[in-house]
Amino acid sequence: MHMKRIVALVAVVAGMLFGLAWGQDDSAQVTLRISSTPPGVTVNMDGPFQLTTTTPTEISQPLTGRYHVKAEKFGYESWETYVTLTPNQPASLKINLSPKTRVKAALRSVLIPGWGQFYSDRKGWGYFFAVGTATLAAGFILADLHYSNQYDQYVDVRNEFDRAATIEEKTNLKQNLDDEQREAYDAENLRNAALGIAAGFWAFNVVDNIFFFPSAESGVFERLSSNYDVRTGQVKLTYTQSIDF
């Protein structure tokens, strides 16, 4: 009887110790708690291990060491930091993302066409404006070189006309002078047109960020679209707004 009591007591003590150890293991399982404003942020951790998760979350893997943390969400500025995790010391991380703005997008496109569109996660339009502006700029450079050559030829013929000593020589050079002057004038008009088109395309690249910027603040997405009716020749502007739940 006495032996049974001892065995029972040992079993109870062992059970208590096991339960205590189990409870400690449960609390130590959470290595890192991550929360964010707004929620639903994609978090990439790069260190001794690589991990991708979405907030809010609790990471239970036994991670240790120094990690580079990058948080991203459509419509918001990206966020980066470093965190050092140590064994048996749960850590917490609070992420606050700032909404992207149309003003920042427009200023970027002022400096580099297409940059604002890339900033607002509209990569297709970013490539369109970047390549389009580069192409039009190259066209203007070629038109300017053509104008310079035509103007130099006109100046050479005019100097030759001015040096002519007789009326007969001037008469023979007059038609050539008029032709060179007309070609130089046409080349100048072509250069000015190329400059105007390139400048207009650059300006449209900037304005596009103001009117077609996708806003993600408070989960609200807004977009202004245009449709051209071939039959009536009218342009219809449509403003749409959606809420991301």
C-alpha positions in Angstrom: 0.0 0.0 0.0 2.8 2.4 0.9 4.6 1.5 -2.4 1.4 2.3 -4.4 1.2 5.8 -2.8 4.8 6.5 -3.7 4.3 5.4 -7.3 1.1 7.6 -7.5 2.9 10.6 -6.0 5.8 10.2 -8.5 3.3 9.9 -11.4 1.6 13.1 -10.2 4.8 15.0 -9.9 6.0 13.8 -13.3 2.7 14.8 -14.9 3.0 18.3 -13.4 6.6 18.7 -14.6 5.6 17.5 -18.0 2.7 19.9 -18.2 4.9 22.8 -17.1 7.4 21.9 -19.7 4.7 21.5 -22.4 3.3 24.9 -21.5 6.7 26.5 -21.7 7.3 24.9 -25.1 3.9 26.3 -26.4 4.8 29.8 -25.3 8.3 29.6 -26.8 6.9 28.4 -30.2 6.0 31.9 -31.3 9.3 33.4 -32.5 8.0 36.6 -34.1 4.6 38.4 -34.1 4.1 40.7 -37.1 1.2 43.2 -37.4 0.7 46.0 -39.9 -1.3 49.1 -40.8 -2.9 48.4 -43.2 -3.4 44.6 -42.8 -2.7 42.2 -45.6 0.9 43.2 -46.2 3.3 40.8 -47.8 6.4 40.4 -45.7 9.6 38.8 -47.1 12.3 37.8 -44.6 15.8 37.1 -45.9 18.5 35.8 -43.5 19.7 32.3 -42.4 16.3 31.2 -43.7 14.0 32.7 -46.3 10.3 33.2 -45.4 7.3 34.9 -47.0 4.1 35.6 -45.0 1.1 38.0 -44.9 0.1 40.2 -41.9 -1.1 39.8 -39.3 0.8 36.6 -38.5 2.7 34.7 -35.9 5.8 32.8 -37.0 6.4 29.7 -35.0 9.5 28.4 -36.7 12.6 28.5 -34.5 14.3 31.3 -36.4 17.5 32.8 -35.1 20.0 35.3 -36.5 19.7 38.6 -38.4 17.0 39.0 -41.0 16.3 41.6 -43.7 12.6 42.3 -43.6 10.8 43.9 -46.6 7.0 44.7 -46.5 5.0 45.5 -49.6 1.3 46.1 -50.5 -0.2 47.4 -53.7 -0.8 51.2 -53.5 1.6 51.7 -50.6 5.3 52.6 -50.2 7.5 49.6 -49.5 9.0 49.3 -46.0 12.3 47.7 -45.0 14.2 47.0 -41.7 16.5 44.5 -40.0 15.5 42.3 -37.1 17.7 40.1 -34.9 16.0 37.0 -33.4 17.4 35.1 -30.5 16.4 31.7 -29.1 13.6 31.6 -26.5 13.0 35.4 -26.8 9.8 36.1 -28.8 9.9 39.4 -30.7 7.2 41.6 -32.2 7.3 43.8 -35.3 4.9 46.6 -36.2 4.8 47.7 -39.8 3.2 51.1 -40.9 3.0 51.6 -44.6 2.3 55.0 -46.1 0.0 55.3 -49.2 1.6 56.2 -52.5 0.4 59.6 -53.8 -0.2 60.9 -57.3 2.0 64.0 -56.6 5.0 61.8 -55.9 4.2 59.8 -59.1 3.9 62.9 -61.2 7.2 64.4 -59.9 9.0 61.1 -60.7 7.7 61.2 -64.3 8.8 64.9 -64.6 12.4 63.6 -64.0 12.2 60.3 -65.9 9.2 59.5 -68.2 7.5 56.3 -67.0 9.0 56.4 -63.6 5.8 57.5 -62.0 3.9 54.7 -63.7 6.3 52.2 -62.3 6.0 53.8 -58.9 2.2 53.3 -59.0 2.6 49.7 -60.1 1.4 50.3 -63.7 4.4 48.8 -65.3 2.8 48.4 -68.8 2.2 52.2 -69.0 5.7 52.8 -67.5 7.3 50.9 -70.4 5.0 52.7 -72.9 5.9 56.2 -71.7 9.6 55.4 -71.2 10.1 53.8 -74.7 7.7 56.3 -76.4 9.6 59.3 -75.0 13.0 57.8 -75.9 11.8 57.2 -79.4 10.3 60.6 -79.9 13.5 62.2 -78.4 15.6 60.2 -80.9 13.3 61.4 -83.7 13.8 65.1 -82.6 17.6 64.6 -82.5 17.5 63.3 -86.1 15.2 66.1 -87.2 17.5 68.6 -85.6 20.6 67.2 -87.4 18.7 67.2 -90.7 17.8 70.9 -90.1 21.4 71.8 -89.3 22.6 70.2 -92.5 20.0 71.9 -94.6 20.7 75.2 -93.0 24.4 74.9 -93.6 23.8 74.1 -97.3 21.5 77.2 -97.5 24.2 79.4 -95.9 26.8 78.0 -98.4 24.6 78.8 -101.4 23.7 82.2 -100.0 27.4 83.1 -99.5 28.1 82.0 -103.0 25.2 84.1 -104.3 26.5 87.2 -102.4 30.0 86.7 -103.9 28.6 86.6 -107.4 30.0 89.6 -109.4 27.6 89.7 -112.3 23.8 89.6 -112.8 24.1 86.5 -114.9 25.9 84.6 -112.0 23.3 85.8 -109.5 20.5 84.7 -111.9 21.9 81.3 -112.2 22.3 80.9 -108.5 18.9 82.4 -107.6 16.9 79.2 -108.2 19.3 77.1 -106.3 19.2 79.6 -103.4 15.4 79.5 -103.3 15.4 75.7 -103.3 17.9 75.5 -100.4 16.0 78.1 -98.5 12.7 76.2 -98.9 14.4 72.9 -97.9 15.9 74.6 -94.8 12.5 76.0 -93.9 10.8 72.6 -94.3 13.5 71.0 -92.2 13.0 73.6 -89.5 9.2 73.0 -89.5 9.9 69.2 -89.2 12.2 69.8 -86.3 9.7 72.0 -84.5 7.0 69.5 -85.0 9.1 66.7 -83.6 9.9 68.8 -80.6 6.3 69.6 -80.0 5.2 66.0 -80.3 8.0 64.9 -77.9 7.1 67.7 -75.4 3.4 66.9 -75.6 4.0 63.2 -75.0 6.3 64.0 -72.0 3.5 66.3 -70.6 0.9 63.6 -71.1 3.2 61.2 -69.2 3.1 63.6 -66.2 -0.6 64.3 -66.4 -1.4 60.6 -66.6 -0.1 60.2 -63.0 -2.7 62.8 -61.8 -5.8 61.5 -63.5 -5.1 57.8 -63.8 -3.4 57.1 -60.5 -4.8 54.0 -58.6 -5.3 55.1 -55.0 -5.2 52.4 -52.4 -5.7 54.5 -49.3 -8.3 53.0 -47.0 -8.8 50.2 -49.5 -10.4 52.6 -52.1 -9.2 52.2 -55.7 -10.2 54.9 -58.2 -9.6 55.2 -61.9 -10.5 57.5 -64.7 -10.8 55.9 -68.1 -11.5 57.3 -71.6 -13.3 55.7 -74.5 -13.4 57.1 -78.1 -16.6 56.5 -80.1 -15.6 56.2 -83.8 -19.1 56.8 -85.0 -19.8 60.0 -83.1 -16.2 61.2 -82.8 -16.8 61.8 -79.0 -14.6 61.0 -76.1 -16.3 59.6 -73.0 -14.6 59.8 -69.6 -15.6 57.2 -67.0 -14.7 57.5 -63.4 -14.9 54.2 -61.4 -14.3 53.6 -57.7 -14.1 50.3 -55.9 -13.5 49.3 -52.3 -11.2 46.4 -51.3 -12.8 44.5 -48.4 
